[in-house]
Amino acid sequence: MTDSRVRSYWLEWLILLAVVYLYSHAATLDFDPQQMQQTGEQNESATLPILAELGFRHGEIPLWNPYMLTGFPHTGDPVSHFWNPVATLPVLLWGGINGMKVSLFLSLLVAAFGQWYLAHVFGLRGVFRLWAGLLFVLSGGLAMLSWLGWYELLVGAAWFPWCFALLWRALRRGGRLSVVLAAGAIAMVITTGGGYYPLYLGVCLAVLTGMALVWSRLGEHGRVLRRAAAVAVLAAGLSAVYWLPLVDGLRYTVRDAPPDGMQIGSQAIPYALFNFVVSDPTWFRAEVLNKGSGSGWLYVGLLPIVALGLLPWVYAHFRGRRRGLLTLLALLLTLLLWNANRYAPVRTLYDLLPFLYTFRFPGRLLIIATSPLLVLAGMGLQTLLVRARRRVPARAEAGGITPRWLMGVAAALLLLLSVINVFRVNQPFMTAPHPRNQVARAALTWLREADPGLYYINIGGDIIYWDWLAYAYELELPVLNFRYNRGLDSMDAQYGPLSPFNAQPKYTFVVASEPPPPGATQVNLFAEVAVWRRDDVLPYAFAARPDAPITTDTVRAVDVRLDGPNRVVVQAAAEADETQLVVLVSDYPGWRLTVDGAPAELQPLNGYLGAALRPGAHTYVFAFRPPLHAVALAVSGLSLLACLALLAPALRRPKV
């Protein structure tokens, strides 16, 4: 590459970095753990980074989440993003709250540079390539994910342009480096725990692979398929640590969200494109044109949509652009038609495969569609400028200014105005920092100091106070009514009418005007939130007799503590006829028991952890060590070594 081209790259990269910083630093780089955007599900999303922080504090990987319900597997949780380094390494450095915010900033950089690279791969240069990168990171779809607190979705969406660009290069060119990098980008999407993202990504990459086969010369199809298979195998191996434990997770857990048979929010293509050009903030919550509430903010301005009208002209007059244009157009149309799945032809596919109706919020597909849309728009604008400049003479006017130079300046100004407009419209959705709920902080801190034991709490009664959750996790208080759209299937039986006993909250926080829990005593009041204590609930861990029903009158509390997320440590000495130890943590494949360090047999009772109580004083340690996690970790580790082995020849310095 020439020096001028390298300087151009660095200048564009610095601009990307500067714009992302100006756009988001107020909310993502304030490094104030008491400040966090409070416009959606930010507090719920923060619980998993805080769980990672608690795991690091105890020197372990958090495999179990003891603070949600009566426990939930963190390995095998479809929304877990622990194994995504952009999500987790900042937590290691700056803690749960600040680490989550830094990871959002890094994800915006990933999105900007990935879109820039995608534009570069498909032939955009200079200001058009830079414009595509900037408009994607400033786009309304990413801002909407931040506004709604859909943290893992934003972290995952940032990697889609990288996947598109790197797979295309891997299929169109030789070499091992592009295969490894494409697999790595795909693994980054999968490990963010974006729920639907593996399906979205799989379909998109299948479209790109199909287009690569279309453009391949006769006899090269086998090579393209082999490279695609290599990318898929490596990506599956690298991300195995995330998806392999889902084998148990999908068997033993349930989702509370029902299938969306009507696919609410699915829009016809003209309606969908209209979302990209509306800048009125009230549009965010508008329910018109079949736009689901809170799901249709996608603003990128009028220019990209208008520029799509240039594509037929580009196709007709510029043969060299046809392959890239048709490839990206196929990708864009796939996403637009998929979003319009209430209508033919995709509706037919949904009727044939009803499980697809479990994938809700089809409008999220439009966030991904923004990526090819902007590159296609850039193709049209760049081609128009190149053609126009060729039609005017290159002679210089007074001062050395040429008509071609003036046209380039005019194009750059047009793109600059487009970027400024999108920046100003979307920044309020991206940056809305607010102080966290200080009543929650005071109330939960008081409880932690007043009763340092281990017990369950209820925050909000029947309607949970979401902005209390992050503090509950930071103070290691298990929240029994935190059912974030998922839970263990055994819990339904535990709280059914035939269940002999179940875990109940010892403390409940509700607005003082609400009815108190039955049999509860008020022990404090913070602002308008009362703290109620119940003395008739079962202890977190207790010793029981085999011939007596399990009630608060027939059991005896024993000493119990959490030693990190994955271990429950009980100190118990049997008395009288006590033969059963019960810990009110849900049983799940992977729990192991040791007594005084020696392996022992688990004896679950009513879906809770249990053990045979031995005479005398002993230490009972329940540790969560699921076999599938160990297998998955080994598979991902071997896959990483395979990637390094493939890269070794490319990284080896040539001999002088």
PyMOL commands that set and color helices and strands:
alter all, ss='L'
color gray80, all
select helices_A, chain A and resi 3-28+42-57+85-94+96-121+126-137+140-148+151-157+160-172+177-190+197-215+221-238+240-243+246-252+269-277+281-285+302-317+319-339+346-352+354-358+364-390+398-400+403-430+438-450+466-474+490-494+627-651
alter helices_A, ss='H'
color red, helices_A
select strands_A, chain A and resi 35-37+64-65+72-73+253-255+433-435+457-459+486-488+507-511+520-526+529-534+541-544+556-557+559-562+567-573+580-586+591-595+598-600+608-612+617-624
alter strands_A, ss='S'
color yellow, strands_A
deselect
rebuild
show_as cartoon
